[in-house]
């Protein structure tokens, strides 16, 4: 699947508001913030400040799993 740079789309970066995203189908990158977001988070109706990037989700998962391992 080719990366597509879409100047106007309903998906945008919830961090900086950039509407020029790189579309990967189920997710997209913000070239300005260099973060990737999942489209299903936007489609679910979350507020911008509730949407986590994939990187943030992975970091949260690492922290959660490391706390779980110490029990």
CORNORPE-V776300 format. One record per residue. PSI is psi in whole degrees, 0 to 359 (999 if undefined). Layout:
((PSI) (PSI))
//
This chain:
((131) (147) (137) (127) (111) (114) (327) (123) (162) (342) (140) (166) (122) (350) (309) (352) (4) (126) (351) (97) (163) (114) (127) (17) (275) (351) (173) (155) (148) (113) (340) (313) (343) (44) (152) (139) (151) (134) (329) (333) (320) (318) (337) (352) (16) (149) (157) (320) (353) (350) (122) (144) (163) (320) (318) (320) (318) (319) (316) (317) (318) (315) (314) (314) (326) (323) (323) (323) (337) (351) (999))
//
